[in-house]
Amino acid sequence: MSKTTLESILSQYEKNSDGGKKPKVSNEDRLKKYFTEKLKKGENNTTKSFRILPGKEGSSPFDEIYLHEREVNHRYEKIYCNKLNDGELCPLCEAEEALKMDGSKKAKDMAKEYTPRKWYVVKGIDRDNEDHGVKFWRYKHKYTGDGVQDKLMPVFKLKGDITDAREGRDVIITTNRNDKGHSVVSSIMADDVSLLTSDTEKANAWFNNEETFRDVYAKKSPEWLDIVAKNMTPIWDSGLSKYVAEEEKEETETASLEDEINLLKNDVSTNTLENDGDGVDTTTLETNDDELPF
């Protein structure tokens, strides 16, 4: 029996009435949300099975999103593009435009490092880890025509709607290393027709899952994006309760230390000038009196 509008509204309210506290998600639970075809360190090939879940009300199950790829703190980050995904302000896109407007070859080459790229995200079930629940598979669009999506489309054309819960199929993904040592999907095939699951509890959990890629691939804060756009390293400042640039913080701390040293030097100079005629530092004597044990 379906819920009435009122029941849905009240249910939503109860779900969100948590005192304004966002539930904490452990890194382990977060990792369970991701499905990847990539090889692990030390692996040369692998085969995985994934069942793509149908889209809502007949829509395509494949979401198209745009991500920036930037090196942050010695590792490449895939960064959600606020502009192309949500029509909002994106400091990384602004940096790209500014570099393009410069006109020089060097600036244009640098602009390419800020350009957002198209990716696909699809929900499904990792057949090797069904207890993890619904997962999200993210992979890049390849304009060369040899990407994951290009290997999936022939399967749909040949086998029909493989996302159907009763008459659908799992996809079998084979990944190998190329001559550069990178993970590359070499083939995607359709398995035999099979029921998504015969477990009613699992079926309800999977089909009633309302998460989207926005819940899994979170947007970064404005200050984090601003820092990365300036090609600096964002770090969390607990005192300010926000991200700051590591490089700027180090400069500030260095400047503060120099100020303290100069202040100490000034104090020493002042104390020397306050000595009495016999060369005895009266300021020092007064300080020592307070530290006597009697």
Residue pairs with C-beta under 8 A, 6 or more apart in sequence:
3 11
32 129
32 132
32 133
32 135
33 132
33 134
33 135
33 136
33 211
33 216
34 135
34 136
34 138
34 216
35 48
35 50
35 124
35 126
35 135
35 136
35 137
36 137
36 138
37 48
37 137
37 139
37 148
37 173
37 175
37 183
37 185
38 175
38 183
39 45
39 46
39 175
39 176
39 177
39 183
40 46
44 176
44 177
45 174
45 175
45 176
45 177
46 174
46 175
47 172
47 173
47 174
47 175
48 126
48 127
48 128
48 172
48 173
48 175
49 126
49 127
49 128
49 170
49 171
49 172
49 173
49 191
50 124
50 125
50 126
50 127
50 137
50 170
50 171
50 173
51 124
51 125
51 127
51 168
51 169
51 170
51 171
51 196
52 61
52 122
52 123
52 124
52 162
52 163
52 168
52 171
53 61
53 122
53 123
53 124
53 125
53 134
53 163
53 206
53 207
54 61
54 161
54 163
54 164
54 165
54 168
55 61
55 62
55 163
61 122
61 123
61 124
61 163
62 120
62 121
62 122
62 149
63 120
63 121
63 122
63 212
63 213
64 118
64 119
64 120
64 141
65 80
65 81
65 85
65 118
65 119
65 120
65 121
65 213
65 217
66 81
66 84
66 85
66 116
66 117
66 118
66 119
67 78
67 79
67 80
67 81
67 116
67 117
67 119
67 217
68 78
68 79
68 81
68 92
68 114
68 115
68 116
68 117
69 76
69 77
69 78
69 79
69 117
70 76
70 77
70 79
70 92
70 113
70 114
70 228
71 77
72 228
72 233
72 234
73 233
77 228
78 119
78 217
79 92
79 220
79 225
79 228
80 217
80 218
80 219
80 220
81 90
81 92
81 93
81 116
82 88
82 89
82 90
82 93
82 219
82 225
83 89
83 90
83 93
83 116
84 90
84 93
84 116
89 222
90 225
91 222
91 225
91 226
91 228
91 229
92 114
92 116
92 225
92 228
92 229
93 114
93 116
94 229
95 111
95 114
95 229
95 230
96 111
96 114
96 115
99 107
99 108
99 110
99 111
99 114
100 107
100 108
100 111
102 108
114 229
117 140
117 141
118 140
118 141
119 138
119 139
119 140
119 141
120 138
120 139
120 140
120 141
120 148
120 149
121 136
121 137
121 138
121 213
121 217
122 136
122 137
123 134
123 135
123 136
123 137
123 209
123 211
124 134
124 135
124 137
125 134
125 135
125 196
125 206
126 132
126 135
127 170
129 135
130 197
130 202
133 205
133 206
133 209
134 205
134 206
134 209
134 211
136 211
136 213
136 216
136 217
138 213
138 217
139 147
139 148
139 149
140 147
140 148
141 147
141 149
142 148
142 149
142 150
147 185
148 185
148 188
151 185
151 187
151 188
152 171
152 188
155 162
155 169
155 171
155 188
155 189
155 190
156 162
158 190
159 169
159 190
161 167
161 168
162 168
162 169
162 171
162 190
165 195
165 196
165 203
165 207
166 195
166 196
167 193
168 193
168 194
168 196
169 190
169 191
169 192
169 193
169 194
170 190
170 191
170 194
171 188
171 189
171 190
171 191
172 188
172 189
172 190
172 191
173 185
173 187
173 188
174 185
174 186
174 187
174 188
174 189
175 183
175 184
175 185
175 186
176 183
176 184
176 186
177 183
177 184
178 184
196 203
196 206
197 203
197 206
220 228
221 242
221 243
223 234
223 242
223 243
223 244
224 234
224 243
227 233
227 234
227 243
227 244
227 245
228 234
230 245
232 245
232 246
232 247
232 248
233 245
233 246
233 247
234 243
234 244
234 245
234 246
235 243
235 244
235 245
235 246
235 249
236 242
236 243
237 243
237 244
237 249
271 281
271 283
271 284
272 281
274 281
274 282
274 283
275 281
275 282
276 282
